[in-house]
Amino acid sequence: MQIGVIGAGAASAAATYVLNETVDAEVTVFEKSGGLCGRAATRRRDGRYYDYGANYVKDDDERVVELLTETLDDEGLVSIDEPIYVFDEEGTVSEGRETERKWSYEDGLTQIAKRLFGDTDATIHRRTRIETIRRDDEQWRLTDADGDSHGPFDILLCNPPAPQTETLLREAEWDSEVRDHLVEAVAAVEYRSIYSAVLGYEFELDVPYYALVNTDKNHEVGWISREECKGGHVPDGESVLIVQASHEWSVEHYDDPAEDNVEALTEMTADIIGEDDLRTPTWTDHQGWRYALTEGGVASGPVDSAESEGLYCLGDWVAGEARLHAALRNGLDTGERLAHRLSGSK
């Protein structure tokens, strides 16, 4: 049994882990970037680690908690103990009420996919962008951006964000009403864009919270968090802030010069926190996420129909919740469902 996987995100990592444990199959993963875990992304800079996409994974699913704390090696798993405060349209900060547990790793959230894939025999091709899908004789064949062919695969899993999955499916050589209905359903999934700035300082910010979130959705900044609250991320006496702009601001400024965007987000961050020293970071970084947060899930009917032909869509947009634990849960569910199908076909 040959299984192809497009995208090395959290969901595909979880699905691959389940399949490796339950069925006799060769799994091949194709990832367009050089990293793993999709938008749960980590960068390293001079011994500092920072999660510049998803901020953490929370304890909102028992199976995901068990996976992280018991099933996988939990060495380096760190909790975030400080609370999340809120701020409003005027930038006024007040205490929040969130009590959920939150985790990252000393080496960052990408450890989730690295550990899941690392416990499997899957073959992973990084920097391999799949551009064409073809359905031929009930098998799947793929062509990458360099013109190289891959396959055939008996089963295909698609993990990219919905807009990228839609493009692949719309252009697929797959003559089927199932595809047409699936493309329509995937195209209906909406996303919020996020432009992020990373601000590094040679002093530690003295505040009682891990993060600030704009709850009324009316500020140009949506989120500010402190990486020094994650054990192992930041040297003592320093601060690294992750600043995420609102969807509206991100869309308006997405293609503006990065230095202008970072400067604007730096000034707004200093105003919200009320610290003038924050206006002059020692170093900065940035990232635009055009497809950052799904606004809802895909219709289940077309997704289920596609599975009957051997194509499985997975990710937070299939789960219908833009959270890392939701992507992991969906990956576990998808892997278990596929394993059950394959076991029943013997």
N, C-alpha and C positions, 0 to 999 in steps of 0.2 A: 504494500500500500504506500503510495507516494502522496504527500500532502505539501502543497505550496502555501506560503504565508506572505502576503504583501504588507509590509510595515512591522517594525519591531517595537510597537508600543506596549503599554502595560497589559492591555487585554490579550494581545497575541502571545505575550510572554506567559501569562497565566494559562491560556489555552494550550500552548505547547507543553507546558509543565504537566498538565493533566493528561494529555495524549501520551507523553513519554512514559507516564506511570501506568497507563491502562491498556494501550493497544500496541500491536506490532506494526509500526509505521515509520517511514523515513520522512522527517520534517525538514523542509528547506525554507529559510526565511530571507526575504529581500528587503533591505532597508536603504532608503535613498540617501540618508545622512551617514555620518561617521559614528553616531551615538546610538544608544538604546533608550527605550522607555518614553519615546515621543515627547509630549509636552511636559512630562515630569522630567525636566532637564536640569543638569548640574554642570557648572563650570568650575575650573580650578584656576586660581591666580596666586602665585607666590605663596603656596601653602594654605590659602584660604579656599573654602568651598562655599558655593552659594547656589541655591535652587532658584533659578530665574524664570521658571514656568509655573507648574503646580508648586504650591508652597509646602504641603505636607500631606500625609494620608491620615485620615481620622478613623475612629473606632465605630463606624456606623454599620458595619456588617460583621457578624460573628465569624463567618468563614474566613474573611479577609484578616481579621484579628488573629485567628488561629494560624493562618498561613504565615503571617509575619512574625509572630511571637513564639510559635511552637514548631511548625513544620519546617520552615527555613532556618538556617543559621541566624540567630539574632545578635551575633557579635556586631557591635557598632550601631545597633538600633538605639536611637536616642529620643526621649520624650521632650516635648515643649511644654514647660510647666507654667510659664507666664500667661496671663489671660489676654483675650482680644477685647480691646475697647472699641468704641464707635465714634464717628464724627458726622456732623450734619452739613448741610449746604453752606453754612457760614464758616465751616471749619472748626466748630466748637467740639471739643473732645469730652466724652463722658464714659463712665464704666459700662461695660457690656455684661451679658448674662450667660455667655457661652461656657459650658462646662465639659465639653467633649475632650477625650484624649487625642493628642496629635503626635505624630511621629515623623522623623526623617532618619537618615543615617549619618554617621560621622563623615562619610565620603559622599553624602548627597542622595537624593531620591532615586537617581539612576541605578542605585544598588538593587532596587526591587527587580528590575528587568535583568540586570546582570546576574543576580543570584538565581532567578527562575530559569533563565536560559542556561546558566552554568550548570544546573543540575540535570540537564537533558543532553541527548546526543544530537540535537538539532544542528544543522549546518546554517550558518548565518553569513550572508553576503552583504557587507556594508558598502555604502556609496554605490548602490545599484538601484537605479530608478526604473521601475517597471512602467512602460508606456503603452503596451498593447496586451490585451487579453484575448485569447481565441479559444472557443469551445469547438472541439473536433473529436468525433467518435466517442462522445461521452467522457472526454478527458479535457484538461485545461493545459494550454501552452502559453507561455509568457515571452515577451520580447522586451529587452531593456533599452535604455537610451543609447547604448553603444551598438545596438543592432544584434546583440547576442540573444540566442533562444534558450529557454529553460523549460523543462518538463519532458514528457507529459506528467501531469498530476491528476490523481483520481479525485482529490478534494482541493478546493481553493478557499483560503481564508483572506478576507480583505479588512484591514485594520486602519487605513488612513482616515482622516476626517471626512465627513460626509461630502463636502464639495469636491474633494479630490477623488473619492470613491465614485461619485457621480460621473466625473469626466472619464475615468477608466471604463466604467460600465457603458456609458453612452457611446464610446468609440470602440467598444468590444466587438469582435467578430463572433457574435453569439445571436443567432437568429431564433428568437424565442419571445413569446408574449410575456413570459416570466421576466425577462430582462427589461422589457418596456415598462412594465408595472413597477419593477424595482427602481428603475431610473427615476420615474415620476415621484415615487415615495421618498427617495434619497434627496432629490432636488428640493423637496419641501422643508427639509431640516434647516433651520436658521442658526446662525452663529453670531456671537459677539466677538469683536476684535479687541485686542489689548496691546498697547505699547508700554513696554517696561523699561525703567531705568534702574541701574544698579549703582549705588553711591557708597564709596568706601571712605572711612575716616580713621585717623590715627588717635582717636579718643573714643571712649565708650559712652554711649548715650545713657543718661541716668533718668530712666522713666520706668513705671511699674508694669508696663504691658509688653507683650510680644509683638502685637500688631494693632493697627487701626483699620477699621472698615467703614466705608461710607454707606450707611444703611438707607438713606433716603434717595440714593442714586442721582443726586442733583449736583454733586461736586465734580470737578474735572479730574480729580484723583479718586480712584476707587479703593485703593489698598496700599498700606505701608507696613512692612514687616521688618524685623530685626534678625538677621542670620546669626548673630552672636548668642541668641537664645537656643541654638541647636549645638549641642556638645560637639566639639571638634571642628566646627566650621570656621571660626574666626579666632585669631590670637587674642589673648587677654589684653584688655586696654584698648581694643579697637571696636568699631562698629561697621557693619555692612547692611545697608537698607535696600530692600526691594520695593520699588515704587511702581504701581500699576495704574495707568490712566483709565478713565472711564471709556466705555465703548464709543461714545459720541466724540470725545476728544481724540481718541486713537484713530478713528476713521478720518477725521478732519486733518490730522497731522501725520498720518502714517508714512507718507512719502516725503515729508519735510526733511531737511538735513538733520542727521542724528544729534549733532552738537546743539542745535537749537531746541530739539525736543528734550534732551537731557537737562539743559539749562532751565527750561520752563518747569519741568517736573521737580527739579532741585529747589527752585524758588517756592513753589507751592508746598513742598514738603516742609521746608523751614517755617513757612507761615502756619501750617497746621500744627506742627509739634511745638512751635514757639521757641525755636533755638536758632539764633542768627549764625552760629558757628556752622550750621548745616549748609549754609549757602556756598561753602568752599570745600567740596570734597577733595580728598587727596587723589583719588582715581575714580573713574566711572566706566560703566559698560552699559549696553542697551540691547534690546531685542524686540522686534515686532512679531506678534502672533496674530496673523490675519484670521485664522480659525482657532480661536482660543477656547471659547465656552459655548457649548451647544445650548440652544434655547429650549430644546425639547427633544423627544425621541422620534424615531422613524416609525411609520405604520408597520405593525407586526405581520400583517397578511402577506405582503410582497416579500418580506424577509424570509418568512417561513416557506413560501413557495420556492424561493431561490435555493433554499437548503435541500429541497427535494431533488434538485439538479446538481447538487454538490458544491454550491457556492455559499459560504457563510460570511455574513457581515458581522463585525464585532467592534466594540469600543464604547466610550461613554455616550456617544450619540445614539447607539442602539439601546443602551440602558435607559436613556432619557434623562440623565443627570450628569452635569459637568463636574464630576468629582473623581479623584483618583481611585477611591475605593469602589466607585460604581464601575469604572473600567475594569478593575481587577475582578469584581464579582461577575461582570458580564463575560470575561474571559474564562473564568472557572465554569460558569454555566454552559458556555458554548463548547468548551472542551469535553465536559461531561455528556452533553447531548450528542456530540459527534461520536464520542467513544461508545455510547450506548447503541447508536446506529450501526457502527462498524462491527461491534460485537454481535449484534443481531443478524448481520448479513452473512456471518460465517456459516 
